[in-house]
Amino acid sequence: MAVTKTDRVDAARVREVHEQIEALLADGPLRDLPLFDTDATQASDTGGAALNAHLHAVAASWRRRRDDGFFRLAVDRVFYVCRAGHHRHRHGVRGARERRSATC
């Protein structure tokens, strides 16, 4: 979590905000969420750089989808409208698409 505008207050207020955030998150799944103090007025903002490095590390650890598989089409809803045919809400996932004719 980014604690912004830390350059606008003293260190005691930043500690107080940290304590309040930790108290609010203590009983939930975000209790171990790291806090990053950011200062956008400084070019050498160490908090912003640490946040950026953390986000890149977390994104790199996510499992990626395989690109060598068949195309997957997750169908959320299918319904029929009189005189209009079937309607589908779809979400495509990477891969090769296989064409099939639909019968209504």
C-alpha positions as CSV (number, residue, x, y, z in Angstrom):
1,M,0.0,0.0,0.0
2,A,1.3,3.4,-0.9
3,V,1.2,6.1,1.8
4,T,1.3,9.2,-0.3
5,K,2.4,12.8,0.4
6,T,4.7,11.8,3.3
7,D,6.8,14.9,2.4
8,R,4.0,17.1,3.6
9,V,3.9,15.9,7.2
10,D,6.4,15.1,9.9
11,A,7.7,11.6,10.8
12,A,5.4,11.3,13.8
13,R,2.3,11.7,11.6
14,V,3.7,9.1,9.1
15,R,4.2,6.6,12.0
16,E,0.6,7.4,13.3
17,V,-0.8,6.7,9.8
18,H,1.1,3.4,9.6
19,E,-0.3,2.4,13.0
20,Q,-3.8,3.3,11.9
21,I,-3.5,1.3,8.7
22,E,-2.0,-1.7,10.5
23,A,-4.9,-1.6,13.1
24,L,-7.5,-1.5,10.3
25,L,-6.0,-4.4,8.4
26,A,-5.0,-6.5,11.4
27,D,-7.9,-8.9,11.3
28,G,-8.1,-9.4,7.5
29,P,-6.3,-11.0,4.7
30,L,-4.2,-7.8,4.0
31,R,-2.6,-7.7,7.5
32,D,0.8,-8.4,6.1
33,L,0.5,-5.8,3.3
34,P,3.8,-3.8,3.0
35,L,3.5,0.0,3.3
36,F,5.5,2.2,1.0
37,D,6.0,5.9,1.9
38,T,6.1,7.9,-1.3
39,D,7.3,11.5,-2.0
40,A,6.5,12.6,-5.5
41,T,8.3,15.9,-5.1
42,Q,11.7,14.1,-5.0
43,A,13.3,12.7,-8.1
44,S,15.1,10.1,-5.9
45,D,11.9,8.9,-4.1
46,T,13.1,5.7,-2.4
47,G,9.5,4.7,-1.4
48,G,8.3,5.0,-4.9
49,A,11.2,3.0,-6.2
50,A,10.6,0.3,-3.6
51,L,6.9,0.2,-4.5
52,N,7.8,-0.2,-8.2
53,A,10.3,-3.0,-7.4
54,H,7.7,-4.8,-5.2
55,L,5.0,-4.6,-7.9
56,H,7.4,-5.9,-10.6
57,A,8.5,-8.8,-8.3
58,V,4.8,-9.7,-7.5
59,A,3.9,-9.6,-11.2
60,A,6.9,-11.7,-12.1
61,S,5.8,-14.4,-9.7
62,W,2.3,-14.8,-11.2
63,R,1.7,-17.9,-13.2
64,R,1.2,-17.1,-16.9
65,R,-1.2,-18.8,-19.2
66,R,0.3,-21.2,-21.7
67,D,0.3,-20.0,-25.3
68,D,0.8,-23.4,-26.9
69,G,-2.6,-24.7,-26.1
70,F,-5.9,-24.6,-27.9
71,F,-8.1,-21.4,-27.8
72,R,-10.4,-21.4,-24.8
73,L,-13.6,-19.5,-24.8
74,A,-15.2,-19.1,-21.4
75,V,-18.9,-18.7,-21.9
76,D,-20.5,-16.8,-19.1
77,R,-24.1,-16.8,-20.2
78,V,-26.1,-18.2,-23.1
79,F,-29.7,-17.3,-23.7
80,Y,-32.2,-17.5,-26.5
81,V,-34.2,-14.5,-27.7
82,C,-37.3,-15.2,-29.9
83,R,-36.6,-14.4,-33.6
84,A,-33.1,-13.3,-32.8
85,G,-31.4,-16.6,-31.9
86,H,-28.8,-17.5,-29.3
87,H,-26.8,-14.7,-27.7
88,R,-23.5,-15.4,-25.9
89,H,-21.4,-13.4,-23.5
90,R,-17.9,-14.6,-24.1
91,H,-14.3,-14.1,-22.9
92,G,-11.5,-15.4,-25.1
93,V,-8.3,-16.8,-23.8
94,R,-5.1,-17.0,-25.9
95,G,-4.5,-20.0,-28.2
96,A,-5.5,-21.2,-31.6
97,R,-9.2,-20.8,-32.4
98,E,-11.1,-23.8,-33.8
99,R,-14.0,-23.0,-36.0
100,R,-17.2,-25.0,-35.6
101,S,-20.6,-24.3,-37.1
102,A,-23.3,-23.5,-34.6
103,T,-26.8,-24.9,-34.9
104,C,-29.7,-22.9,-33.5
